[in-house]
């Protein structure tokens, strides 16, 4: 089932970063977070990274520091490009759906 939710840009960025760190799609991550929120467990979730966790390198690319204690995750350049393209496509679909509903 599809649903459109209007969220702040900073939250969208944090969700995309977390999904990349966990090598999951945005859809999988959001579904897991909603499930955890509806059916909380005894464990305390790790906070999502914020824009302040991101530095810009002198050569113009972002440096994203991992949260201490988070699992190690590696992605090839091709996997990263596919993830970004998929995320941007999902965001474009959401924006398009919002635009035609107005």
C-alpha positions in Angstrom: 0.0 0.0 0.0 1.3 3.4 -0.9 1.0 6.5 1.4 2.4 10.0 1.1 3.7 11.8 4.2 5.1 15.3 4.2 8.2 15.2 6.3 10.9 17.9 7.0 13.9 17.8 4.7 16.4 17.2 7.6 14.4 14.1 8.6 14.4 12.8 5.0 18.2 13.3 4.9 18.6 11.4 8.2 16.4 8.6 7.0 18.4 8.2 3.7 21.7 8.3 5.6 20.5 5.6 8.1 19.2 3.4 5.2 22.6 3.7 3.5 24.4 2.8 6.7 22.3 -0.3 7.2 22.3 -1.2 3.5 18.5 -1.1 3.4 16.0 0.8 1.2 14.2 3.8 2.6 11.0 1.8 2.4 12.4 -1.0 4.5 13.8 1.3 7.1 10.7 3.4 7.5 8.5 0.3 7.7 10.8 -1.1 10.4 10.7 2.2 12.4 6.9 2.4 12.1 6.6 -1.2 13.3 9.0 -0.6 16.2 6.9 2.5 17.1 3.7 0.6 17.1 5.1 -2.5 18.8 7.9 -1.2 21.0 10.4 -3.6 22.5 12.6 -3.3 25.6 15.6 -2.2 23.6 16.5 1.5 23.1 16.9 2.5 19.4 20.1 4.2 18.2 19.3 7.8 17.3 19.3 8.7 13.6 22.2 10.8 12.4 21.6 14.5 11.9 23.0 17.0 9.4 25.6 17.9 12.1 27.0 14.4 11.7 28.0 15.2 8.1 31.1 17.2 7.2 32.0 18.6 3.8 35.5 17.6 2.7 37.7 20.3 1.1 37.2 18.5 -2.3 33.4 19.0 -2.0 32.2 15.5 -1.0 30.4 14.7 2.2 32.1 12.8 5.0 29.5 10.9 7.1 30.8 9.8 10.5 29.3 6.6 11.8 27.6 6.5 15.2 29.9 4.8 17.8 29.0 1.2 18.2 27.0 1.0 15.0 27.6 -2.1 12.8 30.3 -1.8 10.1 28.8 -1.5 6.7 30.5 -1.3 3.3 29.1 -0.5 -0.1 30.7 -0.5 -3.5 30.5 2.6 -5.6 28.0 0.9 -7.8 25.8 -0.1 -4.8 26.0 3.4 -3.5 24.9 4.9 -6.9 22.1 2.4 -7.2 20.9 3.3 -3.6 21.0 7.0 -4.3 19.2 6.7 -7.6 16.5 4.5 -6.0 16.1 7.0 -3.2 15.8 9.9 -5.5 13.4 8.1 -7.7 11.2 7.3 -4.7 11.3 10.9 -3.6 10.5 12.1 -7.1 7.4 9.8 -7.2 6.3 11.2 -3.9 6.7 14.8 -5.0 4.9 14.1 -8.3 2.0 12.5 -6.4 1.8 15.5 -4.1 1.8 17.9 -7.1 -1.0 16.2 -8.9 -3.2 16.0 -5.8 -3.1 19.8 -5.3 
